[in-house]
Amino acid sequence: MPRPTFASFRRSSGSLLPAALLLAGTLALAAATYFGVRFAGLSALDADLRDRLTVARHAVVAEVERFRYLPGLVGQDARVLALLSGAAPSEAANVYLRRVRELSGVDEIYVIDPTGDTVAASNWNEPGSFLGQNYGFRPYFRRALEEGEARYYAVGVTTGKPGYFLASRLGPPERPLGVAVAKVDLAGLQSTWVRAGEAVALADPLGVVFLAGPQGWLYRPLAPLSEEDRALLRAERRYAGLSAEGAEPLLSAMTTDAGEELRMADAVIAPDDWRLLVGLPVAPAIATARLSALIVALAGFLASAGLMAWNERRQLLRERLNQHALLERAVAERTEALAHEIEERRRAERELRETHEHLVHAAKLAVLGRMSSTIVHEVSQPLSALEATLAAAELHLGREDRERTMRSVRSGRDLLVRMQKMVKALKSFGSRQRLDPPEAVEMGAVVAAAAEVLAPRLRELGVRLDLPPAGALPAVRGHAVRLEQVATNLILNAAEATASGGGSDPVEVRLDPVDGGLRLTIADRGPGIPEALRDKILEPFFTTRTTGLGLGLSIVRTMLDQMAGHLSFAARPGGGTITRVDLALYEPGREALRRRA
């Protein structure tokens, strides 16, 4: 068993103080985290309470204000005024008030004479009718006579149902005819709060809760009531039969029905001086703060343990390095080996860069060779047409036909311009430079131009060309010169194949709209393409003829790839080949987005 050394004793005793400091720091950080997260959570809770308070306040005001006009409006009816003036019986007024109740959705509406007796009511023929009842003791009756309007929330002494009473004086202030009263049922608000589980309450000016989400809050005062307030409640019979004046105050323990502690916010609703209270549970915010503090404490303990272990290991390593000098020499040797390895790696990287530069140079030479072959292949066709055009011009000149001579010269000049454009396009095609932005191309004009270029050759082959009928077709996305090259190559291939097969049918060329694009279809009556050669005919320098470079279809495919086009072949029923070129439509909006990108 190894004996403890003085160094190990000093190391263990010297690590106690840092451990104690780390523990104290961790606890302090956890406490700070708890209070910080708790403060942030309660602040967020307060902001949410303010929002909910605003929503609840608007809901209460909207529910009450939609019936505010009703008593005054009823008091303008001739049947009500005739009843109060003694000029008519109450039957017509009763029927009218019931109809108003049905149309407006108010709970009840009734008319009281100046003595407090109810002389007409919407429930005149129903159980619990207000007709004949005296409500002179109600504050809303007295205030309406004195001030013109009054509002009051209370439990009905006749029906036992709570409601909000809106009252308006009828007649002039010096000789009032009576008071019209609309009773509004606010139970819908309370039902909404209960269904949503909202801790919302509405208290009257004395602090007695008369509407609440938590049912345990109903008809309880927010604070102890004075004797004067108790006497007032009894005299007005505001909450008759509910013992609100003797209930336990709420503010000492505002909790949900499940006993959760709430954080409260309140606001006063004018003109009734009601107090609106909204509460939210604080438990989630406290739980989050505790969890955050626990996470910080655990992280601190783990970090402290890791730091202490690292420090212990560092001290052990230092002692071992002091005891073993051989380790230093091994490190030096390893360092020297690493330096040599790094140097070898740098040399290999230099050789790799040089090899890459050679490959790039070789690729450039290959591209130049392919471009030169392409120019020879692509210029040979317009040159043949130019030769025929110049021969025709010479013939017309010999006949002194000036008009036809000028036409042939202009046609030859157009062929030269087309060759210039073709060479420029081939130079761009053979390079890796960025293409010009795609343009809108009319394929009808492209096919017509290709047919014009190929006309001498087609006459020489004895092959007719069946072109598509003129018509409005959508423009495609691409480059006009390159698409003309594509059409020229493909139509010429089809014509030569038809001629070699001895067919007399014309080469059919069609342009048809397809889903999301336009399709160029070329159908010939040649010998067809064997299945085994369909993948090879698109390779550069592959040809089945004795003459030619074998670049035509390779060039066509590459140009179509650059324009998002697609080339395909299929066997034609009855013999021959169907060549299809699918092109995308030109969309100005999408092209603008591509250019900005």
PyMOL commands that set and color helices and strands:
alter all, ss='L'
color gray80, all
select helices_A, chain A and resi 6-14+16-65+70-74+78-84+91-104+139-147+187-196+215-217+227-236+244-246+283-323+325-398+402-430+443-461+480-500+531-533+552-562+588-596
alter helices_A, ss='H'
color red, helices_A
select strands_A, chain A and resi 108-112+118-121+149-155+162-170+178-184+199-203+209-212+262-269+274-281+439-441+465-466+476-478+507-514+517-523+566-571+577-584
alter strands_A, ss='S'
color yellow, strands_A
deselect
rebuild
show_as cartoon
